[in-house]
Amino acid sequence: MDVVVNNAGYGLFGAVEELTEQQVRDQMGTNCRSPPSAASRPSRTSAATTPPSGPWRA
């Protein structure tokens, strides 16, 4: 796999005072914690199973 496209995310609209703690936690989980996890997971699994290719191959 050469490219990971992570297009997950969403916004909450309205006054901050009207949001529940769970709504904020869910949004932060999707927008801030999920992208690094999504980006690092394929690289760990593909590095162990895919032989190197391209001009940088040893």
Phi, psi and omega in degrees: 000127181260333186222137172244123177254115180249105184244031180272145176156158176202163180244155173249132184245140180128184180286140180303323182296338182271351181277144175274161178298322180294322177298317180293317178299317179297318180294316179296323178297318180287314189275334186245323184265331183287319183302314178297324178295316180295325182284326184274334183298310180296325182292325178292317183283321182285331179295327181279341186243345186250125177291151180297149176216165179097181184293343182271001182298143180280000000 
